[in-house]
Amino acid sequence: MLRKSALIVLAVVLLLGGGIYWLGASGMVEALAERGLTRLFKSDVRIDDLGVSLLKMQGDMRGLNIARAQGGPPVVNSGPAIFRLEGMPLFAGKLVIDEMSLKNLALAPKGPKEELPDPKAAKSAPEAKDRQDPPEDTTKKWKESARTLGGKLPAFNPALLAGETGVSEDLLRGEPASLKAYDEAARIAKERKEGFQAEVGKARLSERARKLKADSATLKTVNYKNPKEAQAAVATLQSLSKDLKTLQSDAEQLQTQGSQGLQEAQTAFQTAEELRKKDLEEVRGLIALKGMDKKEIGRVLFGRAVLSRFDEVMGYIAQGRSVLGRVEQKDPPPKRGMGRTILFPLTSPVLPGFLVRKAALSGALIGETGETDFLYDANLQGLTTSPTLYGKPTTFQANLRKEANGKAWKVDALMDYRAKPLDEVTITGTGMSLGEVKLAPAGKSGPLPASFRSPNANMTMALRLEQDVLAAKMRLEAKDLVFRFEEGEKASTTLAKELKSFFSGIQALSLEASLRGPMDHLDFDVSTDLDDKFSQRLRDMAGKKMKDAQERARAKVHAVTEAKRAQALKIVNEGRETLQKGAETIRNEIKSAQSELSARLADSKTSVKEDLKQDLKDKAKKLLKK
Amino acid sequence: MFWMKIIGTFIKVLKDGATPNQIAAGFTLGFALGLIPGWPLQAIGLLFLIVLLNVNISMAFAGALLAKLTAFLLDPWLDSLGNWALSLESLHGVYTTGFNNSFLMLSRFNNTLVMGAMVVMVVLFLPLFFGLRVGVVAFRERVQPWMEKLRVVQLFQGSKFYGWYERVSQFGFW
């Protein structure tokens, strides 16, 4: 009885279990597919219907919907998808799809349009901080580099011209560096002169010299025969000699100070003179306009357009890296009390949790406005959540076409994230339409008042990004060019008029661009078949204008600095004269006092000598009498 | 009442419900099932064997229950034993093959507790089976007659409660 019951229960359990498994295989595969795709795309993935035949190991799927993490239109598959499964990995909870055919897959790779940010706008805009960049440093570095890769724009306003030629903006605004230097020299000269005069007044050198002279003169009436009087006179003379020495020392010290001050003023003036020469040399630099070099022309005119194309591809690469190039998660450690799991060597390659070995995709590419942009057929190999485990890179080939006009694109991409991330993309476009390409230097937003369209262009772009080192090339052949020129303030500049005149007759353009180096030191080069012509045209145009500008600038420098120079020179000279005159006066007065004192000393010596002589005579006479 | 039914059935089986082979095989298979943690592939296989072979299911249930109750005490020892077994160089090739097979990995053989339990059962299966068979025969020949002579048993079998249990059990409510 019990056995029968157990057998019935077991049969029911087996039937139910088998049935659930059989029926649930679809659900299991659907769950694995959704989980794998969610891990891949980091966004919500929904599959409306999925059926699996475990006997044939085949399945079909409808209604795949992958939301975009950054918003925008989702990736939608409205058509049927047929796939072939591997059975064994299902035991380990892994989904390995050998082959897949997915039709009517609507892709919206562009998402919301994002312009290359303008450097100034990027710094000032408050939303710049909140902007969600893709997680990779590479993308951030690329954005930073793209901002600073600008070609330099020749123009005729002081600020841009300054940037172009190395001439300081101050100079062109009428504030040459020498102007301040002359002011400085004048200030020093004035200060030193006043300082000298103040010191002279403070030291009372003239007064002291005159007093010395007067004191010396009083000794004229001394009776040296009177010993007491003679002794007092000698003492006075000694004191006066000492005063004279002090006076001479003070005078010398003041003169040295004055000379030093004068020297400082003269040095400052000399510096100003040198700066003036430099200012004039800078003005001469106007003749050599570096921005008119033909190497710069391509970057100046087409830089931004070219960078935008590179930026678009770099955006796809960033998406690829954020999706496929993540760090793989390790299994959590086993729980306590559940034993230990021992690992053994893997003799066969371990399959990742989600793998699509090969998928044939077809459908439409949705444009920024939501309508069908291109139809495509594509092959995808090695789409997996763990490239390291799978051991092969993901590859993608696509052919895109516009049925209306036969325009076509071909894309070949390789995404290898097993070790160092490596991306290689080659894009070839034929008969494509270039819509509204603005002429603008790289990293700057359209200061040139012109743009062009080409309904018939061929483009090849090859881009290789290994870790952060980029090597990219682009070649563009555009025909039937139509230029459009803006009206208004921008269009009235000399350069704008010249652009209009030059490009009006141009119908074809051949452009080559290269971008290479580490992401923070990118070397950007753009050359076109128009560079020579345009450069020559600009030189012809700019030659006279530049000379005029140079003359005007030189005249301005002369006019502005000359007055200051004269003023400074006058003050310096005045200081010199004051010093010389003051020193001369003092010198004369001291000399006069010195003469007077010397005379008194001579008197005293003579008197003393005569007195001694007379005294000796008297003594001799007395002796003879005796 | 449930436990009484279990004990009753157990005693009844031991007495004359099944052959010693059926009892021993049921208990041994049940014990093996209970000793293995979780439901790996081999546990499901054991369950199939219990149901499909002509073994005593009550004894299998009893064996599984006993193994589950004692497994907590045996876990550290089983873990060490499993670790030792998985570290055997001579079997490294076999383990490696199994490790690389998704189906065999459903057996969770590389878990130390599972491997420990497997080793224990491989070693103890036959001794346990033969030991139990001998035990059952011995029980029937020696212990059962002795037990039936016990005053306590006679009193219990003569009680109204036992009579009521005998009547009710005939209806098969439990």
Interface residues (C-beta under 8 A of the other chain):
Chain A: M1 L2 R3 A6 L7 L10 M88 P89 F91 A92 K94 G337 M338 G339 R340 T341 I342 L343 F344 P345 L346 T347 S348
Chain B: P37 L47 F48 V51 I57 S58 D75 L78 D79 G82 N83 L86 S87 H92 Y95 T96 T97 G98 F99 N100 N101 S102 F103 M105 L106 N110 N111 T112 L113 V114 G116 G172
